């Protein structure tokens, strides 16, 4: 009995002196700290890789859209209007026999994509994508825009002035042909649509159900892009637009030119009132700086 008790005592002693393989609190904190440091080192690289991938996809989208536009021009012998209706008076009320045809509708047979399909969605755009019905005066909202205006809207230019952009809607109808574009390699065709406040901050509220979507987007500090590519209006909130653009492509814009190439441009090259900036908005490759006074 005594020997048995002694062996049990020795066994208990040996067990009490066995090393523990669990982590102490300090060791766990050290491991967590190391993981946090590694994550902080890797996160910028991962973010940069994601932004680069989004940029590649965006440029690919623009290239495919531009190919569709070029095929349309080859067949129709002119660029599509930003919007077209059968009614020569551009009546505000559409009928089933008189729908609005947007530029992206016109090239749909060539792109095989609708406005809400993936081709027209920049992966870095977090705003609202909405395709309004064809019987309203409201334009769609989304990632990309068409340079139909040039450096200034036609209704802000002298009556009878020739078109500056690719797809004017002025009366009488003016069709821009390929030969009218003086410098295709420096003429903007399609690009990241500029961002504008919409919903509560807009003087033109959107119809249901898009109004609630846009209100939610604005509350989340996201501004909305439209299906037209415009120079910045002076009345816009530049700080909010700049902030939204920083989240999109690091403050830059992807732009497709009439000759087929796609580049990333700084906002200064697109929007400053200088000759070099203004020329590539206009089919005659002239700056038309006089048209920017008061705009």
C-alpha positions as CSV (number, residue, x, y, z in Angstrom):
1,X,0.0,0.0,0.0
2,X,2.8,2.4,1.0
3,X,4.6,1.8,-2.3
4,X,1.3,2.4,-4.3
5,X,0.8,5.7,-2.4
6,X,4.4,6.7,-3.1
7,X,4.0,6.0,-6.8
8,X,0.8,8.0,-7.0
9,X,2.5,10.9,-5.2
10,X,5.4,10.8,-7.6
11,X,3.0,10.8,-10.5
12,X,1.2,13.9,-9.2
13,X,4.5,15.7,-8.7
14,X,5.6,14.9,-12.2
15,X,2.3,16.1,-13.7
16,X,2.5,19.3,-11.7
17,X,6.0,20.1,-13.2
18,X,5.1,19.4,-16.8
19,X,5.5,22.4,-19.1
20,X,2.2,24.2,-20.3
21,X,1.8,24.6,-24.0
22,X,-1.0,27.3,-23.9
23,X,-0.5,31.0,-24.7
24,X,-0.3,33.5,-21.9
25,X,-2.2,36.8,-22.2
26,X,1.0,38.7,-23.0
27,X,1.9,36.2,-25.7
28,X,-1.6,36.6,-27.3
29,X,-1.2,40.4,-27.2
30,X,2.1,40.2,-28.9
31,X,0.7,37.9,-31.7
32,X,-2.2,40.3,-32.2
33,X,0.1,43.2,-32.4
34,X,2.3,41.5,-35.0
35,X,-0.8,40.6,-37.1
36,X,-2.0,44.2,-36.9
37,X,1.4,45.5,-38.1
38,X,1.5,43.1,-41.0
39,X,-2.1,44.0,-41.9
40,X,-1.2,47.7,-41.9
41,X,1.7,47.0,-44.2
42,X,-0.2,44.9,-46.6
43,X,-3.5,46.9,-46.7
44,X,-2.1,49.8,-48.9
45,X,-0.8,47.2,-51.4
46,X,-4.1,45.4,-51.5
47,X,-6.0,48.7,-51.9
48,X,-3.6,49.7,-54.7
49,X,-4.1,46.3,-56.4
50,X,-7.9,46.6,-56.2
51,X,-7.8,50.2,-57.6
52,X,-5.5,49.1,-60.4
53,X,-7.9,46.2,-61.3
54,X,-10.9,48.5,-61.3
55,X,-9.0,50.9,-63.5
56,X,-8.2,48.2,-66.0
57,X,-11.8,47.0,-66.1
58,X,-13.1,50.6,-66.5
59,X,-10.7,51.2,-69.5
60,X,-11.8,47.9,-71.0
61,X,-15.5,49.0,-70.7
62,X,-14.7,52.3,-72.4
63,X,-12.8,50.6,-75.2
64,X,-15.7,48.3,-76.0
65,X,-18.2,51.1,-75.9
66,X,-16.0,53.2,-78.2
67,X,-15.8,50.3,-80.6
68,X,-19.6,50.2,-80.7
69,X,-19.6,53.9,-81.3
70,X,-17.1,53.6,-84.1
71,X,-19.1,50.8,-85.8
72,X,-22.3,53.0,-85.5
73,X,-20.5,55.9,-87.2
74,X,-19.2,53.6,-90.0
75,X,-22.7,52.5,-90.7
76,X,-24.8,55.6,-90.1
77,X,-22.1,58.1,-91.3
78,X,-22.6,60.4,-88.3
79,X,-22.3,60.3,-84.6
80,X,-25.4,59.6,-82.5
81,X,-27.2,62.5,-80.9
82,X,-27.1,62.5,-77.1
83,X,-30.9,62.0,-77.3
84,X,-33.2,61.8,-80.2
85,X,-37.0,61.9,-80.6
86,X,-39.2,61.7,-83.7
87,X,-41.0,64.9,-82.6
88,X,-39.2,67.8,-84.3
89,X,-40.3,70.1,-81.6
90,X,-38.8,68.0,-78.8
91,X,-42.1,67.9,-77.0
92,X,-41.7,67.3,-73.2
93,X,-44.4,64.6,-73.2
94,X,-43.4,61.4,-75.1
95,X,-45.8,58.8,-76.5
96,X,-45.2,55.1,-77.4
97,X,-44.8,56.3,-81.0
98,X,-42.3,59.1,-80.0
99,X,-39.8,57.6,-77.5
100,X,-36.5,59.2,-76.5
101,X,-33.5,57.3,-77.9
102,X,-30.4,58.0,-75.9
103,X,-26.9,57.7,-77.4
104,X,-26.4,54.3,-75.6
105,X,-29.6,53.1,-77.1
106,X,-28.4,54.0,-80.6
107,X,-25.2,52.0,-80.3
108,X,-26.9,49.0,-78.5
109,X,-26.9,46.8,-81.7
110,X,-23.1,47.1,-81.8
111,X,-22.3,46.9,-78.0
112,X,-25.1,44.3,-77.4
113,X,-25.5,45.9,-74.0
114,X,-28.1,48.0,-72.3
115,X,-27.4,51.0,-70.0
116,X,-27.9,48.9,-66.8
117,X,-25.6,46.0,-68.0
118,X,-22.1,45.5,-66.8
119,X,-20.5,47.2,-69.8
120,X,-21.8,50.6,-68.7
121,X,-20.8,50.1,-65.0
122,X,-17.4,51.3,-63.8
123,X,-16.4,49.0,-61.0
124,X,-15.2,52.0,-59.0
125,X,-18.4,53.9,-59.3
126,X,-20.6,53.7,-56.1
127,X,-23.4,56.0,-57.1
128,X,-26.8,55.2,-58.5
129,X,-27.2,53.5,-61.9
130,X,-30.7,54.2,-63.2
131,X,-32.3,53.8,-66.7
132,X,-35.3,56.1,-67.0
133,X,-38.2,55.3,-69.3
134,X,-38.1,56.5,-72.9
135,X,-41.1,58.8,-72.4
136,X,-39.6,61.4,-70.0
137,X,-37.1,64.2,-70.4
138,X,-34.8,62.9,-67.7
139,X,-31.5,61.4,-68.5
140,X,-30.2,58.1,-67.1
141,X,-27.7,58.1,-64.2
142,X,-24.6,56.0,-64.2
143,X,-20.9,55.6,-64.8
144,X,-20.2,56.9,-68.3
145,X,-20.9,59.9,-70.4
146,X,-20.9,61.0,-74.0
147,X,-19.3,64.3,-75.2
148,X,-22.3,65.6,-77.1
149,X,-21.9,69.2,-75.9
150,X,-18.3,70.2,-76.3
151,X,-16.9,72.9,-74.1
152,X,-20.2,74.6,-73.5
153,X,-23.9,73.7,-73.8
154,X,-25.5,74.8,-77.1
155,X,-28.2,76.8,-75.3
156,X,-25.5,78.9,-73.7
157,X,-23.9,79.8,-77.1
158,X,-25.1,82.3,-79.7
159,X,-28.1,81.2,-81.7
160,X,-27.1,79.4,-84.9
161,X,-23.6,78.5,-83.6
162,X,-22.1,75.3,-85.1
163,X,-21.9,72.3,-82.9
164,X,-18.9,71.7,-80.7
165,X,-19.7,68.2,-79.4
166,X,-20.4,65.0,-81.2
167,X,-24.2,64.7,-80.7
168,X,-26.0,68.0,-80.5
169,X,-29.8,68.0,-80.0
170,X,-30.3,71.6,-81.2
171,X,-32.7,72.5,-83.9
172,X,-32.6,72.2,-86.8
173,X,-31.0,68.8,-86.5
174,X,-27.3,68.8,-87.0
175,X,-25.4,65.5,-87.6
176,X,-21.7,65.4,-86.9
177,X,-19.9,63.3,-89.4
178,X,-16.5,61.7,-89.0
179,X,-14.9,64.2,-91.3
180,X,-16.1,67.1,-89.2
181,X,-13.8,65.9,-86.3
182,X,-10.6,67.8,-87.0
183,X,-8.3,66.0,-84.5
184,X,-9.7,62.5,-83.7
185,X,-6.7,61.6,-81.5
186,X,-7.4,64.7,-79.3
187,X,-11.2,64.7,-79.4
188,X,-13.0,63.3,-76.3
189,X,-15.8,60.8,-77.2
190,X,-16.8,58.9,-74.1
191,X,-15.5,58.9,-70.5
192,X,-16.1,58.8,-66.8
193,X,-19.3,60.9,-66.4
194,X,-18.8,63.9,-64.2
195,X,-20.4,63.8,-60.8
196,X,-23.3,66.0,-59.7
197,X,-25.4,66.4,-56.6
198,X,-28.9,65.0,-57.3
199,X,-32.0,64.3,-55.2
200,X,-32.4,66.8,-52.3
201,X,-29.5,69.0,-53.6
202,X,-30.8,69.1,-57.1
203,X,-33.4,71.6,-58.5
204,X,-34.8,68.7,-60.6
205,X,-35.9,65.9,-58.4
206,X,-35.9,62.4,-59.9
207,X,-39.1,60.3,-60.3
208,X,-39.9,57.3,-58.1
209,X,-38.4,54.8,-57.4
210,X,-35.1,56.5,-58.2
211,X,-35.7,59.5,-56.0
212,X,-35.4,57.4,-52.8
213,X,-32.2,55.6,-54.2
214,X,-30.6,59.0,-54.9
215,X,-31.6,60.4,-51.5
216,X,-29.9,57.5,-49.8
217,X,-26.8,57.9,-51.9
218,X,-26.6,61.6,-51.1
219,X,-27.0,60.9,-47.4
220,X,-24.1,58.6,-47.7
221,X,-22.0,61.4,-49.2
222,X,-22.1,59.9,-52.7
223,X,-22.9,62.1,-55.7
224,X,-24.5,60.9,-58.9
225,X,-23.0,60.7,-62.4
226,X,-25.1,61.3,-65.5
227,X,-25.0,59.8,-69.0
228,X,-23.4,63.0,-70.3
229,X,-19.8,64.0,-70.1
230,X,-19.7,67.7,-69.1
231,X,-17.2,70.3,-68.0
232,X,-17.9,71.3,-64.4
233,X,-20.6,73.8,-63.8
234,X,-19.7,76.6,-61.5
235,X,-22.7,76.0,-59.3
236,X,-21.6,72.5,-58.3
237,X,-20.1,71.6,-54.9
238,X,-16.5,71.1,-56.0
239,X,-15.3,69.8,-52.7
240,X,-17.9,67.0,-52.7
241,X,-17.2,66.2,-56.3
242,X,-13.5,66.0,-55.7
243,X,-14.0,63.8,-52.6
244,X,-16.2,61.4,-54.6
245,X,-13.7,61.3,-57.5
246,X,-10.9,60.5,-55.1
247,X,-12.8,57.4,-54.1
248,X,-13.3,56.5,-57.8
249,X,-10.0,56.7,-59.7
250,X,-7.7,58.6,-57.3
251,X,-9.1,61.9,-58.5
252,X,-8.6,61.1,-62.3
253,X,-10.9,60.3,-65.2
254,X,-10.7,57.5,-67.8
255,X,-11.4,59.0,-71.2
256,X,-11.8,57.4,-74.6
257,X,-10.9,59.5,-77.7
258,X,-12.4,59.4,-81.2
259,X,-9.4,57.6,-82.7
260,X,-9.8,54.6,-80.4
261,X,-7.3,55.1,-77.5
262,X,-8.3,55.3,-73.9
263,X,-6.2,57.2,-71.3
264,X,-6.5,58.4,-67.7
265,X,-6.5,62.1,-67.4
266,X,-6.0,64.6,-64.6
267,X,-9.0,66.9,-63.9
268,X,-6.8,69.9,-64.8
269,X,-6.4,68.6,-68.4
270,X,-10.2,68.2,-68.7
271,X,-11.7,71.1,-66.9
272,X,-9.4,74.1,-66.6
273,X,-10.1,77.1,-68.9
274,X,-7.0,76.8,-71.0
275,X,-6.5,76.3,-74.7
276,X,-4.9,72.9,-74.3
277,X,-7.8,71.8,-72.1
278,X,-10.6,73.2,-74.2
279,X,-9.5,72.0,-77.6
280,X,-10.2,68.3,-77.0
281,X,-13.8,68.9,-76.2
282,X,-14.6,70.5,-79.6
283,X,-14.9,68.9,-83.0
284,X,-13.1,71.9,-84.7
285,X,-10.2,71.5,-82.2
286,X,-10.5,75.2,-81.3
287,X,-10.5,76.4,-77.7
288,X,-13.5,78.7,-77.9
289,X,-12.4,80.4,-74.7
290,X,-14.8,83.2,-75.4
291,X,-17.7,80.8,-74.8
292,X,-16.6,80.1,-71.2
293,X,-17.2,83.7,-70.0
294,X,-19.7,83.6,-67.1
295,X,-19.8,79.8,-67.1
